[in-house]
Amino acid sequence: MAYVGDTSGVEAGDNATILLDDDSESQPDLYLRILPEDGGQSQTTPSDYVKGAPELIAEIAHSNQAIDLYAKHDDYARHGVLEYVVVCLREGVVRWFDMKANRVLQPDRDGVIRISAFPGLWIHPAALLQRDFAPMMKTLEEGLATAEHGDFLKRLQSRHSPGN
């Protein structure tokens, strides 16, 4: 993932087991988390599992859309996932949720999703659904070039400076 390559202190994974708590584990299609040493809310177990909620989870829903939009949504919200994106293939729509505020978010007036938990992570839903790589990358590159992304990098890096 290009965002991870340009953002030290974050980790992406796909189809990995996430231990949300002692009674709940999930296997999201994608997750993005801030590493624990950089202030993230999840941990890495000695067996290399992610324990606790990643900041962002994404699911690709086709036949399991009801599960992704309801049961998984509720489970992720209960365990502290900050943002949740569901790509609904059958409907041809990307649904984006602010889990902390319990609300559905909409792309900005340019049609772009700007993930607040990861400044500079901009997603072009129409291009994503059409699998049109050029506008997807152009949108991401614009996000990575923002001052918000630069400030986020500084915050992550400051956790490694002496005295922190």
C-alpha positions in Angstrom: 0.0 0.0 0.0 1.5 3.3 -1.1 0.3 5.1 2.1 2.2 2.8 4.3 5.4 3.3 2.2 5.1 7.0 2.7 4.1 6.9 6.4 6.5 5.3 8.8 4.8 4.2 12.0 1.8 2.6 10.4 1.1 -0.9 9.3 -1.4 -2.4 6.9 -2.6 -6.0 6.7 -5.1 -8.1 4.9 -7.1 -11.1 6.0 -5.2 -11.2 9.3 -6.7 -12.4 12.5 -7.4 -9.4 14.8 -8.0 -10.3 18.5 -10.5 -7.6 19.5 -10.8 -9.1 23.0 -10.8 -12.5 24.7 -14.2 -13.4 23.2 -14.0 -11.7 19.8 -11.7 -12.0 16.9 -12.2 -10.9 13.3 -10.5 -11.3 10.0 -11.1 -8.1 8.1 -10.3 -7.8 4.5 -7.9 -4.8 5.2 -6.8 -3.0 8.3 -4.5 0.0 8.9 -3.1 0.7 12.3 -0.7 3.0 14.0 2.1 0.9 15.5 2.0 0.6 19.3 5.4 2.2 19.7 4.1 5.1 17.7 1.0 5.6 19.9 -1.4 3.2 18.3 -4.3 1.7 20.2 -3.6 -1.9 19.3 -0.7 -4.2 20.4 1.2 -7.0 18.8 1.2 -10.3 20.6 4.3 -12.5 21.0 2.7 -14.7 18.3 2.5 -11.7 15.9 -1.3 -11.2 16.1 -2.8 -7.8 16.3 -4.6 -7.5 19.7 -7.1 -4.6 20.1 -8.8 -2.5 17.5 -6.8 -1.1 14.5 -7.7 2.5 13.8 -9.1 1.7 10.4 -10.8 -1.4 9.0 -12.1 -2.0 5.5 -14.3 -4.7 4.2 -15.2 -5.7 0.6 -18.8 -6.8 0.7 -20.5 -8.8 -1.9 -22.6 -11.7 -0.7 -21.9 -10.8 3.0 -23.0 -7.2 2.8 -25.5 -7.5 5.7 -22.9 -9.0 8.0 -20.3 -6.2 7.1 -22.8 -3.4 7.5 -24.4 -4.6 10.7 -22.8 -7.4 12.8 -19.2 -6.5 12.0 -19.9 -2.8 12.1 -21.4 -3.1 15.6 -18.5 -5.4 16.8 -15.9 -3.0 15.4 -17.6 0.0 17.0 -17.9 -1.7 20.4 -14.1 -2.5 20.3 -12.9 1.0 19.4 -12.2 1.0 15.6 -12.1 4.7 14.7 -13.2 4.5 11.1 -14.7 1.8 9.0 -15.0 1.6 5.2 -17.2 -1.0 3.4 -16.9 -1.4 -0.4 -20.3 -2.6 -1.4 -19.7 -4.2 -4.8 -23.3 -5.2 -5.6 -24.6 -1.6 -5.0 -21.5 0.0 -6.4 -21.0 2.3 -3.4 -18.4 2.8 -0.7 -19.8 3.4 2.8 -17.6 5.2 5.3 -18.3 5.4 9.0 -17.0 7.4 11.9 -17.3 4.8 14.6 -16.6 7.0 17.5 -19.3 9.4 16.6 -21.6 6.6 15.4 -22.3 8.3 12.1 -22.1 7.7 8.4 -19.7 10.1 6.6 -19.9 11.3 3.0 -17.1 12.1 0.6 -16.2 15.7 0.2 -17.5 17.9 -2.6 -14.7 16.5 -4.9 -16.0 13.0 -4.2 -13.0 12.1 -2.0 -12.9 10.2 1.3 -10.4 11.8 3.6 -9.6 9.3 6.4 -9.3 11.4 9.6 -7.5 8.7 11.6 -4.7 8.7 8.9 -4.2 12.3 7.6 -3.3 12.2 3.9 -5.1 8.9 3.2 -7.4 10.1 0.5 -9.6 7.6 -1.3 -11.4 8.2 -4.6 -14.4 5.9 -4.3 -15.6 6.2 -7.9 -12.1 5.3 -9.2 -11.9 2.5 -6.6 -15.1 0.9 -7.7 -14.1 1.2 -11.4 -10.6 -0.1 -10.6 -9.2 2.9 -12.3 -5.7 3.1 -10.9 -4.5 6.5 -12.3 -7.1 8.7 -10.5 -6.8 6.5 -7.3 -3.1 7.1 -7.2 -3.4 10.8 -8.1 -5.9 11.3 -5.2 -3.6 9.5 -2.8 -0.6 11.5 -3.9 -2.5 14.7 -3.4 -3.3 13.6 0.2 0.3 12.6 0.9 1.4 16.0 -0.2 -0.7 17.9 2.3 0.5 19.7 5.4 -1.8 17.4 7.5 0.1 14.4 6.4 3.4 16.1 7.1 2.2 17.0 10.6 1.0 13.4 11.2 4.5 12.1 10.2 6.1 14.6 12.6 3.8 13.4 15.4 4.6 9.8 14.8 8.3 10.5 14.6 8.3 12.7 17.7 7.5 9.6 19.7 11.0 8.3 18.9 12.9 11.4 19.9 14.8 11.4 23.3 12.6 12.1 26.3 9.5 10.5 24.8 
